[in-house]
Amino acid sequence: MNTMNSSSLTRRRFLGATATTLGGSLLTRTLKLTAAPGDVASTEHFWYRRAPEGPYIDSQRDHKAFGFGNGKIFLSEDNAKTWPHSAAFAEAENITFSVILKNGNILFATRAQLYLSTDNLKTHRPITVKHRDGSDYRPHTPRNPDQPGWYFHSLDGEHTWDVNGREMLVWGNYCNVLGGPVPVNIYYSTDSGRTVKLAYSFGQNPKFQEKGTEPGKFLGNPGNQLIARHVHCVAYNPAENAFYACTGDIDRGHGNECHWLRGTYDAKTDVWDWKVVVSVNSDSRFKSGGINFVGGRLYWIADANGPKVGLLHDRGIFTCAPADLANKDKHTMLFNPGFESANMIIQDGVMLATHCAPASPYATGFIYSPDLGKTWAQYDLKEFGRRSGCRIHRKNREGWFRIDLRKGWIERAEVMFIKPKA
């Protein structure tokens, strides 16, 4: 295993210190921010910009974008330049999740209800999640109607994959931070959002329940002893035809909440088989997110925090063969940003990750490699204020990643876009 001493890194918009790991070196060129027409700014590696005035751009795919605001939902077909499709939607400001499917369907959710549009928002209808036996999975009735919980909100941005010739939608809910307590689940759909089912349900976590609730009425799966606070990421490895999920956060006296799960899906029987790969406490590289697979290799970024096990937190950006995930001796650390992060995307060789603002000296921090981990840079885009980037979407047809900027690490604030220069 190869590591880099994070104490050698100095905080600037660009880190100019030189350091080398097995996979690459920290770039030493000086950052120059420049303004460009259309409120586009520039770093040495990428252009970046705020989202334009108008709907909050919640998701994108190819040339399409889905947004909301002012009691309406919107669909763009030109990368959020215009919004020819819209519909009244009273709970627009409570939207916590959306995804544009390959066939054009749009699945979106408020805090506790899914909706599907199959006709460019001319109509939309509620979708009820199903148990594996086909029965309805209903959200609980909260004691406070304003705190129904976040049943469908995600921390990661990509949720669809081509699995044996069919698009699958799979995601887990990042919850139990704002909005009230909810069960922790992984959901899936194999029919473009028309049917959404439970792929996995975590157990009853005593910490995240409504006050005064008796144990017999706790939220969560009573038949599962594995508990979590929320799901950080779910990703698919086509080389194995398997899904991986990681969760947070810490042992609060009821057991570990950080787990990696590996799941396989049998389309013929519509049955999932999930295995726990590792379970740990919070000061671990396995408290993580940003799962990606490239060329059959696994990449992820650590969100380790809590009481230190050693002199330094077990953090960094790591890679290994999927079969070696549980064996730390087989991991290669590509880079150590020095601070917590659970968000990363890899596309076309570009690795883009974000700092968690409350845990970092960066205001709006980004971690960037243009060459799959050979060289690295970090940027602090201070003009956005103290923000944490999450829900990173793959590039649209114009080459822009879409990123949520959150106040703290989870309260919705703004949207920004980043476009690699090469």
N, C-alpha and C positions, 0 to 999 in steps of 0.2 A: 504494500500500500504506500502511496506517495502523498505527502502533504506539503502545504506551504504555510509558513509562519505568518498568520494574519496580522501580527503586531507590526510587521514591516510596512503595512499599507497605510498611507496617509490620506486623510479626507480632503479631496478636491473634486471639482467637476470631472476631472479625469485623473486617474491614479497613474502617476508617472514612475513609480518604483518598478524595478525589474525583479521578476521572480519566475522560477521555472518549476514545472511539474512534469510528470511523465508525459502528459498529453499536450502541454503547450506553455507559452510564456505570456506574461502580462505586457501588453503593448506600451511603448514608451513615447509615442508621438503626442504632441501637445494638442489639447482640444481648443477649437475656435468655434464659438457659436456665432452664426450669422443669420440675419433675418432675410427672408425671401418673399416674393409676391404671394399673396393669399395667406398671410400669417403663418407661413411655414418656416420653422427654424431648423438649424442643421448642427449636427455633431460630425466628428470625423467619419463615423460609420453609418449614420442614418439621418433622414429627415424626420421631423415630428411636428405635429400640429394638434390643436384642440379640435374637438368636433364642432361643426358649424352650428349657427343658431338654428333652432327648430326642435324637432322631437329628440328625446333622449334615445340615442342609437344603442339598442340593447343587444343586438346580434347582427352578424353579417354572414353571407355566403356567396362566393363568386361576385356577381354584380348586384345582388340583392341585399337589402338591409331592413330590419324590423325595428320600429321605434314606438315611443308612446309619449303622451303629455297632454295636459289640458283636457282631460276627459276623453281622449281618443287614442286609438292605435293606428299605426301607419306602416305602409310598405313602400319601399323604394326599389326601383329596378335599374338605377344608374349610380350605384355606390353612394347613396344618401345625398345626392344633389337635389333631387326633386322627390316628392311624395305623392304620386298620383292615386294611390289606394289608401283609404282611411275608413274608419268606422267609429261610432260612438262606443266608449267603454268606460263606464263610471268609475271602475277601480283601477284606472290606468296607473295612478301613482303607486299602487301596491303591487305592480308587476315585479317579480323576483327572478324570472327565468324565461328564456325563449330560445327556440332553435328553428332554423329553416331547413326543412328536409330536402332530399335530392329531387323529389317530384314536385316541389313547390309548396307542399303543406307547411303550415306554421303551427307549431305547438308552443303555447306560452302559458304562464302560470302566475296567479296572484300568490298570496302567502299560503293558501291552503286549497286552491282549486286550479286544476288544469283546464285549458281550453284548446280547441283545434279549429283552424280555418283551412279549408281545402279549395277555396276560390278567391284567393287574393284579398281576403278580409271582407268580401261582400257579406259573408255570414261567418259566424263562429258558434261553437257549441261546447258545453262542458264535457269533460272526459273524467270518468270515474276510474281510478286505479283498481286493478283486480288482484286478488290473491291468486296463488298458483292453482287453487281448485276452481277458479272462475268466479268466486263470490266477490262482492264489492269490498274494497278497502276504503273505509270512510275516515276522514279526519275527525279528531276528537272535538267535542264541544268545549271551548275554553271558558273558564269562569269569567274572564275579562274578554269581551268580544273584540277589543282592540289589540289583543295579544294571542292571535291564533297560531303563532309559530310560523316558521319558514319550512314548509314541507318539501319544496322543490328547488329552492335556491342552490346554485352551485358556485364553488370557488374557482374551478377550472372552466375553460371556455369551449373546449372541443368535446363533442359527445357522440358523433356519428362515425361509423366505420363500415367499409365494405367487408362483409363476412361471408365467404363462400358464395359470392355473387349476389348477396342481398344486403341492403343497408340496414344496419342495426343502430338503434339509439340506446345508449346506456349512460346513466349518470347517477351520482349520489348527492344527497342534500347536505350542504354546509349550513348548519343550524345551531340552535341553542347558544346564540350570542346576542341577537336582538329578536324582538317580536314574540317571545314566549317559548316555553318548552315544547318540543315535538319529538316523535320517534325518529330514529336514524335509519335510513333505508337506501338501497340501490334499486333503481327503476330501469325498465327496459321496454322497448317496442320493436317489433319486427315488421310492422305494417304501416309505416310512415305516420305514426302517432295516433292511428285510429283506436288501437288498443294499447294501453300502458299497464304493465304488470310489475309486481315486486320480484326483483331478482334475488334480493337478500334483505333480511330484516335483523338489525342488531337487537340485543337484549334490553332489559329495563334498567336504565342507569338511575340510581336513586338521587343523584345530584341534580338531574335535569327533569324535575317533575313540578307540577303546580303545588304551591304550598298547601299543606294539610291533606294531601292525597294519601290514602291508605295504600300500602304496598300491593295489595291485591288488585288495585286499579291503576297501577303505574302504566305509563306509556311505554311501548316497546314490545318486543317479542318475548312472551313469558317462557317460551321453550328454548331460548338461546341464552347461554351464560356469558357470551362475548358482548361487552359493552363498548360504546364509543360516545364521544361528544358530537362528532360530525364527520362527514366524509370530506377529505381534502381533494382527492383526484381519483378518476377511473380512466384507464387507458387500455387499448387493445394491441396485442402483439400478433400480427398475422403469421409470423414464423412458427409460432406455437399454436395458433388458433385459440388463444387464451386471453382473458381479461385480468388486469391487476388493479387493485384498489388499495389506497392507503387512507388512514383515519387519524384523528387526534382526540385527546391531547395529553392527558397526564393521569397518573394514579391519584385519585382523590380519596383513597381509603376503601374503594369498592372494586379495585382491580385496574389493570392497564387499559387505557383507552386508545393507545397507539398500536395499530395493527397493519400488516400487509396481508391481503387476501389474494389468492389466485383462483379464478373461476373459469370453468369451461361450460359451454352451452350446447346442448343437443337439440338441434332444430326439429328433428323428427318427433321427439317426445316432448318438446318444449320444457325441458328440465335443466336446471343449473346444478353444477357440482362445485362448491366452494371449499377451498382448503386454506387454513391459516398458515402463512409462511413464517411470520415472526410477530411477536407481541413484546412491546418494550415500554419503558417509562419515557418521560419527555426529553431528557438529555441524551438524544440518540439521533443518528443520521436517518433512522427509520421513522422518526417524527418528521414527515416530509410531504412533498407534493411534486407537481410538475413532472409526472411520469411521462416519458416518451420512449418510443422504440424506433431505432434507426439501424437498418441492416441487421436486424435480429438482436442487437444489443440494447440493453436497458440503460436509460439515463434518468436521473432524478436530482432534486435539490432539497437540502435539509432545512428543517424548520426547528431544529433542536433548541430547547430553552429549559427553564426550571433549574433546580439545584445541579451544579456541575458535578459530574462523576470524577473528572480529572482536572487538570489545570485549565483546559480550554473546553468549550462546548464541542460536541462531535458534529461539526457542520461542514458544508461544502457542497460542490456539485460532483456527483459520482457517476461512474459507469461500471457495468459488469455484464457478464452473460446472465440471462435470466435465471438459469439453474443455480447460479452462485450467489443469489441475492442474500440469503441468510448467512453467508460466510464473509465476514468483513475482511478477512485476509485476501480475498479475491477481488475486492473493490479497488478501483483506481479513482483517486481524487483528481479531477480535472482543474478545479479552481476553488479557492475558499474566499467568498466575499466577506466573511467575518461576521455577518449578521444573519438574522432569521429570514427565511424566504420559503414559500410553499407554492410559488407560481413560476412556471417555465414552459416555453414552447420551443420546439425545434422544427424548422421547415427550410428546405433547400440549403441545408448546411448552417443556417443561422440559428444560434441559441440565444433566446431572449428571456430574461428572468427579471424579477422585481424584488426590491427590498420591502420589508414590513416596516412602515414608517415609525410606529411607536417603539420599535426595538433598534432603530438605526439612527446614526447621526445625519444621514442623508434626508433631505426634505422629500424629494420624489426620486428614489434611486432605481437605476436600471443596470443590469449586468448583461454584458453583450460579448458574444463570440461570433465572428463572421465565417469561421472555418471549422465548425464542429469540435470546438474545444482546444484547438492548437494555440490560439492567441485570445487574449481577453482584455476587456476594458470595462470600467464602471463610470457611470455618469449620474450626476445629481441635477435634475431639471428643476431648479429651485423656483422657477416662475410659476409652477403649479401649486406651490405651497406644500404643506405636509400631507402627502398622499401615499397610499399603498396601491400598487397596480395589481389587478386580478382579472379573472375571466378574459384571458387573452385568446382572441379568435384568429384563426388562420388568415393569411393575406387575402384581400379581395382581388378582383381582376386588375386593379390598378396597382397592386403590390403593397397595400397598407395593412399591417396588423391593426386590429381594434382592441383597445384595452380599457377596462373600467378603472377609474381612479376613485379610491374610497377614502373618506375621512376616517381617522383611526386606521382600522384595517378592514372595516366591513360596511360602514354607513355610506350609502350612495352619494357621490359628489358629481364628478364629470366623466366624460369620455375623451380619450385621446387616440391618435393614430401614429404609428411608426412605420417608416418605409426604409428598408435597407438600401444602401447605395450600391452594393454590388452583390 
